């Protein structure tokens, strides 16, 4: 079974994606909260087949972190993961040795397929990956959220349920459901996890 090391500084993002991957029954997933810890684990007892690095986390310094990892472990497959990096960044990563670029907006099934593709020796770059204008569109979407929707999004980012959010904000649970539905539509995402991923990447909270 291939060993994957997933490095991301946001606990919710890291744990959710790791759970998705392990649920497939195809991979063993190790995690790290930053680049330095990931590189330390790379030298451990578990031989890593694929290192997945979040573009926006401590130690990365843009694509410099990718260069560090590739230089230190040239035989290990590398993938860059991001929710906001544009096509130019993705292309640069591939040029500098990445075997794949994985948008965080992928569904769980698509992410598993992308990782299978990279582990098989192919290079993964999604054909429908957004053009450079996409980050601007996302900024506009966040700006369009109401104050209450932003409060709800902040609660989603720490993994709270609708019931917990309702209690914290002093509103009815049915109202929380409406806020969640509206903010998902405005952000153009299909579920609360994707909304939290985007908010984390934009460092909103």
N, C-alpha and C positions, 0 to 999 in steps of 0.2 A: 504494500500500500504506500503510495507516494506521501512524503512529508512536506507540508506547506508551512512556511513561516509568514504570518500576516502581521505587518507592523502598521499601527495606526494609534494616534494619541488620544482618541475619543473612545471611552469605554463602551458606550452604547453601540457605536458603529462597529468597533472591533469584535465585540462579543456576538453581535447579531450576525455579522457576516461569517464568523467562525462557526457559529451554530448552523447556519445554512449549509456550509460546506461539509461539516461533519455529518449532518443529517443525511447526506447523499450516500454515506457508507463507503465512499471511494477514497477518502483522504484522511490522514491524520493531520490536525491543525495545531500548530504552536503559535503563540502570539507574543507581541512586544509592543510597548507604548511609544517607542521612539527609535531612531536609526541606530544609535549607539548600542542600545540593548539588543536590537536585532542582530547587529554584527557580532556581538558577544555570543549570542545563542547559535549563530552560524558555526561557531567553532566548538560547539558542544558535542555530546555523544550521538545525538540524532543527526544523521546525514540529511540535509535539506535538499529537496528536489526543485522547489520553486519558492522564491522570495518575492512577496508582494509588498510593495512600499507605497504608503500614502504620500501623495505629492506635497500635501500641506501639513507637515508635522515637524516637531523639533529635530534638528540635525540634518534635514534635507537640503536647506539652502537652495531652493529651486531644484535643478537637476544635478547639482554637485553630489548630493547623496547617492544618486543612482550611479554616478561615476565611481564613488568610493566603494560601493558594494560590488560593482562589476570588476574593479581592479583587485579587490581582496579575494573574491570568489568567482573567478572567470568561468568555471565549469558549471556554476549553478544558474538555472534559468531565472530571469528577472521579469517582473511585471510592475508597471506603474499603475496606481489606482487613484482616481480622483472624481469629485463631483462637479468641479468648476474649471479645471484646466481646459484650454481651448485646443483646437486642432493643431495649431502651431506647436504648442508644448508637447502634444502627443507625438507628432512627427519627429520632433527633436529627440524625444526619449527613445524612439525606435532607432534613430540614427546613432544614438550613443550607446546602443547595446541592449535595450529592453527587448524582450521577446513578446511583450504584449502590452496593450493599454486597455484598462478595464474601467469604464465609467461606473460610478456608484449608482447611476440610474438604472442599471440593468436589473431585470428580474432575477430572483434567486436561481431559477432554472437556467437562464442565459449566462449567469456568472459561472455556474458549474460547467456549462458547455465551453465557455471561454477558457477556463482553467484546464479542462480536458485537452483542448486544442493546443495550448502552450506546452503542456506536459508531453504531448505526442511529438513535439519537435517543430511544430508550426509556429508562425507568428500571428498573434491575434490583434486585429484592429477593426472595430465595428464599422461596417459600411455606412450605417445611418448615424454615425457620430456627429453631433451638432457642429455647425460652423462657428467661427470665432464670435459671431454676434450673440451666441446663446447666453454667455455670462451676463451681458447687458440686459437681455430679456429677463433673466432671473432677477437681477437687481430691481427692475421695474416691477416685477411681480411681488417681491417682498415689500416694496414701497407702497403697493396697493393694498396691503393687509391693514385692517383696522387695528386699533389699539388692543381690543379684546382678542382678536385673532392672533396678534403677536404674542400676547400673554399665553394664549393656548398653545402656540407653537413652542414657546419656551418650556412649557410643562411637558410637551411631547418629547423634547430633546433630553429630558432626564428620565424618560421611560415611564411616566405616570399613566395610569388608566383614566378613562373618562370620569369614573366615579371619584377618583382622587383629585383630578383637575377641578371638578365641580366643587368639591369641598374646599380646595385651596382658593378658588376664585369667588366663592360664595354665590354660585349660580346653579341652576338645575342641570342635571346630567343631559337631558334632552337638548338643552342650549349648547352644551359642550359639543355634542354630536353635530349640531348645525355649524358651529364654528369650525370644527375639523373638516367637515364636508366642503365648506366654502374656501378654507385656506388651501386644501388639496387642489381644488379647481383652479384657484388663482396661481398656484405654483406650477401647475401642469404636471403633477405627480399622482401616482395611483394609490399610495398608501402612506401611513403616518411615518413609517421608517424612512422612506425616501425623503419626506419633508424634513425630518430630523437631520438626515445626511446633508441636505443642501444647506440648512441653517448652520450646521457645524462648519461646512467648508467656507461659508461666507463670514464665519466668526461673529455671528450675530449676538451670541450670548456667552 
